[in-house]
Structures are given as structure tokens and as C-alpha cells.
Amino acid sequence: MLGVNRPEDLVKLGISEWKRGARGILISGGYNREGKLPIQPFLWAIRELKRIGFIISVHTGPLDKKEAQDLGKAGVDIADFELMDENSARIAKGLNLSLEDYLRGMEDLSGEGIEVVPHIILGLPGSREGSLAGYIDIIRELKIRRTVILGFIPTPGTEFSDETAPSPETLRRAAEELRKVSRVSLGCMRAPWLKREYDRMLSGVVDRIANPHNSLNLERVEACCSIPEELIDRFI
């Protein structure tokens, strides 16, 4: 991903990429100690990108109603929203948040007309057995159209370096349950040493795979795996 430190730099980057053929932009973190994306200073830049014609996705992090309203007014199209339970938020993220906090954030974003795409990280440290059922209830309740599943990546030199990446079977079982209530994408975050196995095992379950292994013969679209169906033509 490309880094920008100032709103005007984001606009300049957008103009440059638009001229090169880009039609969508994903805005992500770093995040602050509350797990929030410090996006307020960039809202005017997002409005300018929207005026140019970009489809805009944001990795929001947890947020309140006012922050959701600000994103809606700025013209954000899609919120890529990490969904996790209280234990995972505390252990993996150091955040004092409950599943209900995440639910409220999703409701607030949906209320602003923003397409909410939950991202569920399988194998996340602290994740409790049965958490997936709670996520499915939320996805069903909010009539979410698409969910992205990810696989935790143990990273050397970090607190969780000794954890184990989830098995391909774990991701497949989760995808099979999730697709009962929404469409499912296999997202970017998954252990590279298991990528071939993940992609092969899930290719018949999910309908999108981000950056698929080159052994798979799939139609390729240069877009984020969370883009709504009605916008895909913008990227073909």
C-alpha cells in the first residue's frame, strides 16, 4: 500500500492513480490506541476523491455514530469492518470493546448508506469457540451482502509469533457456514506458506479470492474482494 501523511497528498495520489486507470481506492491504517482510523483530517480529501469519480473503501476500525455520519457525508461507499468478540479484541488488539460495540458500529455505518463488509479473522488469538455463530447472527440480522474471511498470520518478532495459522479446513468450514447468510470472499490476509492449500480448498466454496495462487485458473478483476456486485463493471 502507498503511504500518505497529509490530506493534500491523498488527493495528489488519487489524481495520479486516476490518470493511470485506477477507479477505486482503499484507505486503511495505522490506527490509534483506541483501534480507530484517524481519518477526520482526511474527510475533505475523500470528498474530493469522490468528486473525481473514485469508489471509496475504508478500513474504519471501531467507530461511533458521529464518525459513521462523517464517513457517509464524505461519500464513502464501502466499510471493510473487522468483526471480533470481546476476548479477541482484548487479547489481540488491546481494546476494551464488546461484540455489541462492533454491532453498533456496523448499524451506524449501514444507516448512512455505506455498504458494510465484515472481515472475520480465523485463528485470531483470544477467539472463543462459538464466536462464529455470533458473527453469523449479526450478519443475518443486518442483511449483510458479503463477508470476507481471513486467516491469522503468526509473525516472527511479535507477541503472537508462536501461534499457529488456522488450517485450510478451518477456513473452509467457516466459509461453508457463512455462505448460508451472505456471499463470501477469501481476503488478502492469509499465511503465504498455506496459500496454495487455502485457495484450492476454498475455491469451490467462496466466490472471490483475493490475489489467488497462480495455480488456479480464475477470472481476474483488479478490484478489492469486497466491492459490491453492481460496481464490479467499473473495474473491468
KOLGU-21337 format. One line per 4 residues: their letters; for each residue x, y negated, z negated of N, C-alpha, C. Coordinates in nm, 3 decimals. Last residue first. Example, Ala and Ser with C-alpha at 12.3 -4.5 7.8 and 13.67 -1.06 7.14 Angstrom:
2
SA) 1.285:0.225:-0.708:1.367:0.106:-0.714:1.290:-0.003:-0.787 | 1.319:0.569:-0.780:1.230:0.450:-0.780:1.320:0.330:-0.780
end
This chain:
236
IFRD) -1.361:0.351:1.481:-1.335:0.448:1.588:-1.302:0.373:1.717 | -1.446:0.185:1.286:-1.308:0.232:1.276:-1.271:0.331:1.387 | -1.711:0.135:1.309:-1.622:0.018:1.310:-1.475:0.059:1.317 | -1.835:0.376:1.267:-1.812:0.335:1.406:-1.720:0.214:1.415
ILEE) -1.874:0.383:0.990:-1.763:0.457:1.049:-1.732:0.411:1.191 | -2.094:0.275:0.873:-1.985:0.184:0.905:-1.868:0.251:0.977 | -2.272:0.472:0.810:-2.317:0.371:0.906:-2.209:0.271:0.944 | -2.138:0.623:0.614:-2.154:0.675:0.750:-2.186:0.566:0.851
PISC) -1.908:0.432:0.408:-2.041:0.485:0.440:-2.053:0.525:0.588 | -1.584:0.534:0.308:-1.662:0.445:0.394:-1.799:0.507:0.424 | -1.412:0.694:0.169:-1.535:0.654:0.101:-1.625:0.565:0.186 | -1.176:0.738:0.298:-1.271:0.850:0.295:-1.401:0.815:0.224
CAEV) -1.083:0.469:0.515:-1.089:0.528:0.381:-1.197:0.635:0.378 | -0.968:0.539:0.850:-1.051:0.467:0.754:-1.044:0.539:0.620 | -0.921:0.647:1.127:-0.831:0.563:1.048:-0.912:0.475:0.954 | -1.005:0.981:1.168:-1.058:0.844:1.169:-0.970:0.761:1.078
RELN) -0.977:1.284:1.343:-0.914:1.184:1.256:-0.976:1.047:1.278 | -1.093:1.614:1.331:-1.110:1.482:1.391:-1.056:1.378:1.293 | -0.846:1.868:1.262:-0.964:1.790:1.227:-0.971:1.662:1.309 | -0.687:2.132:1.210:-0.725:2.066:1.335:-0.857:1.992:1.312
LSNH) -0.431:2.156:0.973:-0.574:2.157:1.001:-0.603:2.078:1.128 | -0.168:2.114:0.934:-0.205:2.247:0.983:-0.353:2.257:1.016 | -0.130:1.871:0.818:-0.122:1.877:0.965:-0.151:2.015:1.021 | -0.371:1.787:0.572:-0.250:1.859:0.608:-0.248:1.882:0.759
PNAI) -0.530:1.462:0.588:-0.531:1.608:0.585:-0.396:1.668:0.624 | -0.602:1.201:0.464:-0.467:1.242:0.504:-0.453:1.395:0.505 | -0.895:1.312:0.310:-0.803:1.200:0.330:-0.664:1.254:0.361 | -1.157:1.475:0.453:-1.032:1.498:0.381:-0.939:1.382:0.413
RDVV) -1.508:1.535:0.445:-1.397:1.445:0.477:-1.276:1.483:0.393 | -1.687:1.718:0.359:-1.699:1.677:0.500:-1.596:1.572:0.540 | -1.610:2.022:0.175:-1.622:1.877:0.187:-1.637:1.839:0.334 | -1.604:2.295:0.261:-1.694:2.250:0.154:-1.718:2.100:0.161
GSLM) -1.410:2.377:0.430:-1.545:2.421:0.460:-1.648:2.373:0.360 | -1.180:2.274:0.315:-1.220:2.226:0.447:-1.361:2.269:0.485 | -1.077:2.366:0.080:-1.192:2.276:0.071:-1.247:2.235:0.207 | -0.864:2.529:0.148:-0.972:2.586:0.068:-1.097:2.497:0.066
RDYE) -0.697:2.356:0.293:-0.751:2.477:0.356:-0.872:2.528:0.280 | -0.636:2.164:0.101:-0.707:2.125:0.223:-0.770:2.246:0.292 | -0.501:2.311:-0.103:-0.621:2.231:-0.130:-0.703:2.212:-0.002 | -0.287:2.418:0.046:-0.386:2.507:-0.013:-0.515:2.433:-0.045
RKLW) -0.150:2.183:0.122:-0.194:2.279:0.224:-0.305:2.368:0.170 | -0.096:2.065:-0.133:-0.184:2.000:-0.034:-0.236:2.098:0.070 | 0.068:2.128:-0.333:-0.050:2.213:-0.318:-0.141:2.165:-0.205 | 0.261:1.940:-0.331:0.308:2.078:-0.318:0.190:2.177:-0.308
PARM) 0.121:1.702:-0.376:0.169:1.732:-0.241:0.214:1.876:-0.223 | -0.179:1.688:-0.557:-0.038:1.726:-0.563:0.013:1.765:-0.424 | -0.373:1.404:-0.469:-0.365:1.548:-0.493:-0.219:1.588:-0.480 | -0.544:1.140:-0.368:-0.465:1.182:-0.483:-0.478:1.333:-0.504
CGLS) -0.723:1.097:-0.151:-0.577:1.092:-0.131:-0.499:1.158:-0.244 | -1.013:1.323:-0.170:-0.940:1.197:-0.160:-0.790:1.212:-0.154 | -1.259:1.482:-0.010:-1.135:1.513:-0.081:-1.043:1.393:-0.061 | -1.601:1.390:-0.048:-1.472:1.374:0.020:-1.361:1.425:-0.070
VRSV) -1.940:1.485:-0.022:-1.815:1.493:-0.098:-1.695:1.476:-0.005 | -2.278:1.375:-0.074:-2.169:1.416:0.014:-2.039:1.406:-0.063 | -2.461:1.499:-0.363:-2.408:1.392:-0.276:-2.312:1.453:-0.174 | -2.562:1.724:-0.488:-2.626:1.595:-0.518:-2.572:1.480:-0.432
KRLE) -2.423:1.940:-0.409:-2.566:1.961:-0.430:-2.639:1.829:-0.450 | -2.162:1.872:-0.414:-2.230:1.855:-0.285:-2.379:1.890:-0.293 | -2.080:1.941:-0.670:-2.108:1.801:-0.639:-2.186:1.786:-0.509 | -2.033:2.217:-0.652:-2.137:2.165:-0.740:-2.178:2.024:-0.701
EAAR) -1.825:2.224:-0.465:-1.948:2.300:-0.439:-2.063:2.253:-0.526 | -1.630:2.074:-0.595:-1.690:2.023:-0.471:-1.821:2.094:-0.440 | -1.566:2.248:-0.805:-1.623:2.116:-0.833:-1.693:2.060:-0.711 | -1.459:2.463:-0.660:-1.579:2.484:-0.742:-1.647:2.351:-0.773
RLTE) -1.234:2.334:-0.544:-1.341:2.389:-0.459:-1.470:2.408:-0.539 | -1.079:2.268:-0.765:-1.134:2.162:-0.681:-1.248:2.214:-0.594 | -1.022:2.528:-0.855:-1.091:2.433:-0.942:-1.154:2.321:-0.860 | -0.880:2.637:-0.641:-1.009:2.695:-0.676:-1.090:2.600:-0.764
PSPA) -0.643:2.490:-0.649:-0.735:2.471:-0.537:-0.875:2.527:-0.567 | -0.593:2.381:-0.992:-0.581:2.478:-0.884:-0.674:2.442:-0.768 | -0.444:2.077:-1.112:-0.558:2.169:-1.100:-0.542:2.261:-0.980 | -0.112:2.071:-1.243:-0.207:2.025:-1.142:-0.322:2.125:-1.133
TEDS) -0.040:2.057:-1.588:-0.047:2.138:-1.466:-0.148:2.078:-1.369 | 0.194:1.858:-1.781:0.060:1.906:-1.747:0.065:1.985:-1.615 | 0.435:1.743:-1.819:0.427:1.887:-1.842:0.287:1.943:-1.817 | 0.401:1.471:-1.781:0.480:1.544:-1.682:0.469:1.696:-1.698
FETG) 0.268:1.276:-1.921:0.194:1.396:-1.883:0.269:1.481:-1.780 | 0.436:1.063:-1.957:0.387:1.132:-2.075:0.322:1.266:-2.041 | 0.689:1.089:-1.697:0.573:1.030:-1.761:0.529:1.116:-1.879 | 0.889:1.223:-1.570:0.924:1.099:-1.638:0.808:1.029:-1.704
PTPI) 0.696:1.354:-1.299:0.816:1.357:-1.383:0.846:1.220:-1.444 | 0.349:1.386:-1.311:0.459:1.307:-1.255:0.580:1.311:-1.347 | 0.081:1.577:-1.204:0.182:1.560:-1.309:0.307:1.495:-1.251 | -0.203:1.458:-1.066:-0.066:1.490:-1.026:0.028:1.469:-1.144
FGLI) -0.540:1.566:-1.036:-0.436:1.504:-1.118:-0.298:1.551:-1.072 | -0.721:1.530:-0.741:-0.651:1.622:-0.829:-0.541:1.551:-0.905 | -1.055:1.416:-0.666:-0.910:1.400:-0.665:-0.850:1.505:-0.756 | -1.349:1.353:-0.477:-1.277:1.431:-0.578:-1.128:1.418:-0.554
VTRR) -1.599:1.116:-0.431:-1.462:1.155:-0.394:-1.402:1.237:-0.509 | -1.931:1.110:-0.310:-1.840:1.122:-0.423:-1.704:1.167:-0.370 | -2.210:0.935:-0.179:-2.082:1.003:-0.157:-1.999:0.999:-0.283 | -2.454:0.833:-0.274:-2.450:0.899:-0.143:-2.322:0.979:-0.120
IKLE) -2.636:0.845:-0.574:-2.508:0.818:-0.509:-2.500:0.898:-0.379 | -2.860:0.818:-0.741:-2.876:0.848:-0.598:-2.751:0.808:-0.518 | -2.838:0.801:-1.008:-2.814:0.677:-0.933:-2.829:0.695:-0.782 | -2.887:1.069:-1.080:-2.973:0.961:-1.131:-2.961:0.834:-1.047
RIID) -2.672:1.206:-0.958:-2.811:1.234:-0.918:-2.902:1.118:-0.957 | -2.460:1.096:-1.098:-2.463:1.084:-0.952:-2.605:1.108:-0.899 | -2.526:1.178:-1.358:-2.519:1.036:-1.325:-2.532:1.015:-1.174 | -2.509:1.458:-1.331:-2.635:1.396:-1.374:-2.639:1.248:-1.337
IYGA) -2.239:1.483:-1.265:-2.341:1.519:-1.166:-2.476:1.458:-1.202 | -2.121:1.414:-1.507:-2.099:1.329:-1.389:-2.207:1.356:-1.283 | -2.205:1.629:-1.663:-2.248:1.494:-1.696:-2.231:1.399:-1.580 | -2.069:1.836:-1.536:-2.215:1.838:-1.538:-2.271:1.701:-1.571
LSGE) -1.803:1.771:-1.589:-1.853:1.762:-1.452:-2.005:1.759:-1.448 | -1.767:1.831:-1.859:-1.774:1.691:-1.816:-1.836:1.677:-1.678 | -1.728:2.093:-1.921:-1.866:2.047:-1.915:-1.880:1.903:-1.871 | -1.438:2.044:-2.102:-1.519:2.139:-2.028:-1.664:2.093:-2.031
RSGP) -1.288:1.718:-2.078:-1.353:1.825:-2.153:-1.430:1.918:-2.060 | -0.975:1.575:-2.026:-1.106:1.607:-1.969:-1.164:1.730:-2.039 | -0.721:1.537:-2.114:-0.830:1.498:-2.203:-0.967:1.534:-2.151 | -0.581:1.475:-1.796:-0.559:1.505:-1.937:-0.673:1.452:-2.024
LGLI) -0.762:1.593:-1.515:-0.716:1.475:-1.589:-0.697:1.510:-1.735 | -0.862:1.789:-1.353:-0.738:1.817:-1.423:-0.684:1.700:-1.502 | -1.001:1.571:-1.108:-0.998:1.703:-1.170:-0.861:1.726:-1.235 | -1.143:1.270:-1.107:-1.009:1.329:-1.107:-1.015:1.462:-1.181
IHPV) -1.374:1.124:-0.901:-1.360:1.216:-1.014:-1.225:1.286:-1.003 | -1.517:0.831:-0.810:-1.397:0.911:-0.790:-1.376:0.994:-0.916 | -1.821:0.715:-0.667:-1.747:0.766:-0.782:-1.626:0.848:-0.738 | -1.897:0.449:-0.495:-1.845:0.581:-0.462:-1.762:0.631:-0.581
VEIG) -2.152:0.226:-0.430:-2.066:0.281:-0.535:-2.027:0.423:-0.497 | -2.203:-0.050:-0.239:-2.201:0.096:-0.230:-2.102:0.151:-0.332 | -2.377:-0.320:-0.377:-2.246:-0.264:-0.344:-2.256:-0.111:-0.342 | -2.599:-0.451:-0.468:-2.598:-0.406:-0.329:-2.465:-0.350:-0.283
EGSL) -2.600:-0.501:-0.731:-2.553:-0.610:-0.646:-2.548:-0.570:-0.498 | -2.668:-0.261:-0.843:-2.766:-0.368:-0.848:-2.728:-0.488:-0.763 | -2.428:-0.125:-0.825:-2.536:-0.087:-0.735:-2.642:-0.196:-0.729 | -2.296:-0.254:-1.039:-2.246:-0.267:-0.901:-2.356:-0.233:-0.800
DEMG) -2.454:-0.170:-1.255:-2.439:-0.313:-1.225:-2.390:-0.335:-1.083 | -2.419:0.108:-1.245:-2.553:0.050:-1.228:-2.544:-0.098:-1.190 | -2.146:0.126:-1.300:-2.198:0.173:-1.172:-2.335:0.115:-1.143 | -2.144:0.022:-1.561:-2.068:-0.043:-1.455:-2.118:-0.003:-1.317
RLYD) -2.298:0.214:-1.694:-2.347:0.076:-1.682:-2.275:0.001:-1.571 | -2.125:0.437:-1.671:-2.258:0.439:-1.609:-2.311:0.298:-1.591 | -1.913:0.354:-1.829:-1.891:0.374:-1.685:-2.024:0.375:-1.610 | -2.044:0.352:-2.075:-1.982:0.229:-2.023:-1.960:0.239:-1.872
ELSL) -2.109:0.621:-2.102:-2.218:0.523:-2.084:-2.164:0.390:-2.032 | -1.867:0.734:-2.154:-1.928:0.764:-2.026:-2.041:0.665:-1.997 | -1.675:0.472:-2.319:-1.757:0.592:-2.316:-1.810:0.616:-2.175 | -1.349:0.355:-2.406:-1.469:0.347:-2.324:-1.544:0.480:-2.326
NLGK) -1.078:0.250:-2.475:-1.186:0.282:-2.568:-1.320:0.264:-2.496 | -0.794:0.384:-2.309:-0.908:0.293:-2.310:-1.016:0.343:-2.406 | -0.577:0.534:-2.224:-0.561:0.448:-2.341:-0.674:0.348:-2.355 | -0.594:0.717:-2.019:-0.589:0.575:-1.983:-0.563:0.483:-2.102
AIRA) -0.592:0.973:-2.129:-0.521:0.949:-2.003:-0.500:0.802:-1.973 | -0.735:0.939:-2.377:-0.606:1.010:-2.370:-0.527:0.973:-2.244 | -0.966:0.779:-2.319:-0.879:0.751:-2.433:-0.740:0.812:-2.415 | -1.078:0.893:-2.091:-1.046:0.750:-2.092:-0.947:0.718:-2.203
SNED) -1.119:1.155:-2.183:-1.023:1.130:-2.076:-0.981:0.984:-2.073 | -1.319:1.104:-2.376:-1.193:1.165:-2.415:-1.085:1.141:-2.310 | -1.533:0.992:-2.227:-1.468:0.915:-2.333:-1.330:0.971:-2.369 | -1.500:1.076:-1.874:-1.564:1.079:-2.004:-1.479:1.006:-2.108
MLEF) -1.509:0.887:-1.564:-1.448:0.979:-1.659:-1.519:0.973:-1.793 | -1.470:0.768:-1.243:-1.570:0.811:-1.341:-1.505:0.913:-1.433 | -1.361:0.499:-1.054:-1.320:0.616:-1.132:-1.424:0.645:-1.239 | -1.491:0.387:-0.762:-1.509:0.373:-0.907:-1.470:0.502:-0.978
DAID) -1.490:0.171:-0.513:-1.432:0.301:-0.543:-1.412:0.305:-0.694 | -1.741:-0.006:-0.381:-1.666:0.004:-0.506:-1.621:0.148:-0.523 | -1.787:-0.189:-0.082:-1.774:-0.057:-0.146:-1.693:-0.070:-0.274 | -1.812:-0.462:-0.011:-1.901:-0.360:0.045:-1.904:-0.233:-0.036
VGAK) -1.810:-0.789:-0.138:-1.752:-0.655:-0.144:-1.855:-0.553:-0.096 | -1.888:-1.057:-0.142:-1.911:-0.979:-0.021:-1.848:-0.841:-0.020 | -1.897:-1.219:-0.359:-1.779:-1.231:-0.273:-1.792:-1.149:-0.145 | -2.124:-1.134:-0.488:-2.127:-1.266:-0.423:-2.009:-1.284:-0.328
GLDQ) -2.026:-0.889:-0.590:-2.136:-0.892:-0.495:-2.141:-1.022:-0.418 | -1.834:-0.980:-0.768:-1.792:-0.899:-0.653:-1.901:-0.897:-0.546 | -1.998:-1.113:-0.951:-1.896:-1.188:-0.877:-1.850:-1.112:-0.754 | -2.147:-0.899:-1.054:-2.214:-1.006:-0.978:-2.114:-1.085:-0.894
AEKK) -1.946:-0.764:-1.190:-2.013:-0.699:-1.077:-2.083:-0.802:-0.990 | -1.890:-0.954:-1.387:-1.786:-0.918:-1.291:-1.845:-0.847:-1.168 | -2.134:-0.951:-1.524:-2.088:-1.074:-1.459:-1.982:-1.043:-1.354 | -2.139:-0.685:-1.624:-2.239:-0.730:-1.527:-2.193:-0.854:-1.452
DLPG) -1.798:-0.551:-1.634:-1.926:-0.590:-1.692:-2.018:-0.647:-1.583 | -1.603:-0.252:-1.558:-1.636:-0.394:-1.547:-1.771:-0.422:-1.609 | -1.327:-0.033:-1.483:-1.449:-0.065:-1.558:-1.475:-0.215:-1.555 | -1.208:-0.049:-1.138:-1.189:-0.025:-1.279:-1.319:-0.057:-1.351
THVS) -1.236:-0.099:-0.856:-1.271:-0.200:-0.955:-1.213:-0.175:-1.094 | -1.105:-0.095:-0.568:-1.091:-0.007:-0.685:-1.113:-0.094:-0.808 | -1.305:-0.202:-0.302:-1.229:-0.242:-0.419:-1.225:-0.128:-0.519 | -1.335:-0.273:0.046:-1.346:-0.178:-0.064:-1.259:-0.226:-0.179
IIFG) -1.485:-0.438:0.310:-1.401:-0.455:0.191:-1.436:-0.352:0.085 | -1.452:-0.497:0.647:-1.521:-0.413:0.550:-1.431:-0.408:0.427 | -1.396:-0.825:0.784:-1.348:-0.703:0.721:-1.458:-0.630:0.645 | -1.452:-1.071:0.900:-1.521:-0.953:0.951:-1.481:-0.822:0.887
IRKL) -1.400:-1.324:0.805:-1.326:-1.279:0.923:-1.394:-1.156:0.985 | -1.556:-1.321:0.577:-1.593:-1.412:0.686:-1.525:-1.371:0.816 | -1.408:-1.146:0.422:-1.541:-1.105:0.466:-1.588:-1.192:0.582 | -1.188:-1.305:0.373:-1.170:-1.181:0.449:-1.304:-1.131:0.503
ERIA) -1.314:-1.500:0.217:-1.255:-1.537:0.345:-1.233:-1.414:0.433 | -1.386:-1.352:-0.007:-1.492:-1.416:0.073:-1.439:-1.454:0.212 | -1.129:-1.292:-0.096:-1.217:-1.184:-0.050:-1.330:-1.240:0.036 | -1.049:-1.544:-0.177:-0.978:-1.479:-0.066:-1.060:-1.364:-0.009
WLFP) -1.213:-1.587:-0.391:-1.230:-1.674:-0.274:-1.161:-1.615:-0.152 | -1.120:-1.387:-0.566:-1.256:-1.380:-0.512:-1.274:-1.468:-0.388 | -0.880:-1.384:-0.697:-0.879:-1.344:-0.555:-1.017:-1.347:-0.491 | -0.908:-1.431:-0.966:-0.842:-1.534:-0.884:-0.848:-1.506:-0.733
QIPL) -1.042:-1.177:-1.039:-1.111:-1.306:-1.037:-1.040:-1.413:-0.953 | -0.911:-0.937:-1.066:-0.948:-0.979:-0.930:-1.008:-1.118:-0.924 | -0.753:-0.729:-1.223:-0.758:-0.876:-1.241:-0.788:-0.948:-1.110 | -0.927:-0.447:-1.308:-0.855:-0.505:-1.196:-0.865:-0.658:-1.208
KGER) -0.897:-0.306:-1.637:-0.968:-0.386:-1.537:-0.873:-0.433:-1.427 | -0.793:-0.184:-1.856:-0.823:-0.099:-1.742:-0.892:-0.172:-1.628 | -0.704:-0.348:-2.045:-0.844:-0.306:-2.059:-0.887:-0.216:-1.943 | -0.457:-0.419:-1.958:-0.464:-0.323:-2.068:-0.607:-0.279:-2.099
NYGG) -0.504:-0.432:-1.594:-0.461:-0.485:-1.723:-0.483:-0.381:-1.833 | -0.358:-0.276:-1.303:-0.469:-0.305:-1.390:-0.416:-0.359:-1.522 | -0.221:-0.272:-0.963:-0.225:-0.273:-1.109:-0.350:-0.325:-1.180 | -0.521:-0.192:-0.783:-0.438:-0.248:-0.889:-0.291:-0.230:-0.865
SILI) -0.670:-0.280:-0.459:-0.650:-0.195:-0.575:-0.555:-0.263:-0.673 | -0.868:-0.300:-0.178:-0.799:-0.381:-0.279:-0.793:-0.300:-0.408 | -0.866:-0.217:0.153:-0.887:-0.162:0.020:-0.802:-0.241:-0.079 | -1.026:-0.319:0.449:-0.918:-0.342:0.354:-0.958:-0.286:0.218
GRAG) -1.083:-0.280:0.804:-1.119:-0.261:0.664:-0.999:-0.285:0.575 | -0.978:-0.314:1.047:-1.115:-0.362:1.029:-1.164:-0.342:0.886 | -0.681:-0.380:1.233:-0.745:-0.335:1.109:-0.885:-0.393:1.098 | -0.553:-0.487:1.457:-0.662:-0.392:1.477:-0.729:-0.339:1.352
RKWE) -0.379:-0.690:1.430:-0.321:-0.560:1.468:-0.428:-0.452:1.481 | -0.537:-0.890:1.337:-0.483:-0.904:1.473:-0.422:-0.774:1.523 | -0.572:-0.793:1.079:-0.687:-0.800:1.170:-0.639:-0.809:1.315 | -0.321:-0.833:0.968:-0.366:-0.696:0.994:-0.486:-0.692:1.087
SIGL) -0.316:-1.116:0.954:-0.214:-1.043:1.029:-0.261:-0.903:1.066 | -0.535:-1.165:0.788:-0.533:-1.220:0.924:-0.434:-1.144:1.011 | -0.448:-1.033:0.552:-0.568:-0.991:0.622:-0.570:-1.039:0.766 | -0.223:-1.183:0.482:-0.208:-1.042:0.516:-0.328:-0.993:0.596
KVLD) -0.349:-1.427:0.427:-0.250:-1.418:0.535:-0.230:-1.274:0.580 | -0.508:-1.348:0.209:-0.571:-1.398:0.332:-0.474:-1.386:0.449 | -0.309:-1.280:0.027:-0.406:-1.179:0.069:-0.474:-1.221:0.199 | -0.187:-1.523:-0.012:-0.110:-1.417:0.053:-0.202:-1.305:0.102
EPRN) -0.382:-1.660:-0.149:-0.350:-1.705:-0.013:-0.267:-1.601:0.063 | -0.375:-1.523:-0.397:-0.490:-1.511:-0.307:-0.458:-1.552:-0.164 | -0.063:-1.355:-0.466:-0.145:-1.476:-0.465:-0.262:-1.458:-0.368 | 0.071:-1.120:-0.438:0.068:-1.179:-0.571:-0.024:-1.300:-0.581
VGLM) 0.042:-0.803:-0.279:0.027:-0.948:-0.272:0.014:-1.002:-0.414 | 0.172:-0.510:-0.119:0.150:-0.591:-0.237:0.133:-0.739:-0.206 | 0.034:-0.233:0.051:0.106:-0.359:0.060:0.071:-0.446:-0.060 | 0.084:0.119:0.000:0.000:0.000:0.000:0.088:-0.124:0.000
end
